[in-house]
Amino acid sequence: MSLRQAIATPDGKRRYVRALFGTIADRYDFITVVLSYGQDRRWKRRLMTLASPRPGARVLDLATGTGDIAFAAAALGAKVVGLDITVRMIELAHAKRHGVALQFLVGDMLALPFPARAFDIVTTGYGLRNVPDLTKAIDEIGRVLAPGGQLLSLDFNRPSNAIVRAAYLAYLTAVGAALGWLLHRDPDTYRYIPASIRQYPGADAVARMFEARGFSRVRCYPVLGGLMSIHHAIRANGAHRAHGD
Ligand SMILES: C[S@@+](CC[C@H](N)C(=O)[O-])C[C@H]1O[C@@H](n2cnc3c(N)ncnc32)[C@H](O)[C@@H]1O
């Protein structure tokens, strides 16, 4: 079965993503630096500047991975929970704590183990593109955010221009295949990134989804000339029905 077929259904994508991040967890930090040419830290700093949590703010970092965004929020005095579905990612995040006061949990962002309105800020770095049901993920975020709370998401974009998109995806496929072969003897490992971008609605469409699911003041900041983006949205007071209000 091809990679594209493997992630074509929600169940298939769920299984594929779980296995993939378990496999790459130990090399995740290294790969992120290589694939972003060292820019990833800067993009995450930008996300945190937009969020600007006040000391004591309740922050939930979804798909936290090894915890970069969670640690950045904790450094500003926020009360942080980092959540990820991959056990190994959470073990690696714990290992980086060195006494920093924050909490890491294994969990699924499609079924968050928190009551409604439990957080002031929800962040995610490269998280939304990986879930098998984007609408459900947005509704879960809306449910756990307090009214007026902020959502910030950094992710790859799916460029709307067909030529730019083709060149971008071809580049990511070639680099991903080479790295996958070198590090895991499996060229598909990092070809998942372009495959998931092909499936992704793109930054503008995701912004419209936030608006349709009860978020207001939705902004989409282009990063790397629009190849990536940061969404910033506010959980409206009268949020979507799906939040259970
Ligand atoms: C590309 S990594 C991003 C890690 C980190 N946020 C960062 O910016 O470096 C994507 C993460 O999403 C996690 N993930 C995928 N599906 C998830 C889900 N349904 N719930 C929670 N985490 C999930 C993976 O385990 C992986 O750690």
The ligand as a Gaussian input file, in Angstrom:
#p B3LYP/6-31G(d) Opt

LIG

0 1
 C        5.669000      17.206000      13.997000
 S        5.478000      16.788000      15.687000
 C        5.417000      18.376000      16.471000
 C        6.067000      18.429000      17.828000
 C        6.150000      19.813000      18.472000
 N        4.858000      20.414000      18.643000
 C        7.032000      20.751000      17.715000
 O        6.543000      21.803000      17.310000
 O        8.200000      20.458000      17.519000
 C        3.809000      16.299000      15.709000
 C        3.404000      15.682000      17.018000
 O        1.987000      15.448000      16.969000
 C        1.726000      14.328000      17.784000
 N        0.369000      13.879000      17.497000
 C       -0.099000      13.353000      16.349000
 N       -1.406000      13.081000      16.461000
 C       -1.782000      13.473000      17.707000
 C       -3.019000      13.450000      18.415000
 N       -4.129000      12.979000      17.865000
 N       -3.038000      13.934000      19.668000
 C       -1.912000      14.419000      20.251000
 N       -0.707000      14.437000      19.627000
 C       -0.644000      13.976000      18.366000
 C        2.843000      13.374000      17.409000
 O        3.022000      12.363000      18.347000
 C        4.033000      14.327000      17.310000
 O        4.749000      14.396000      18.513000

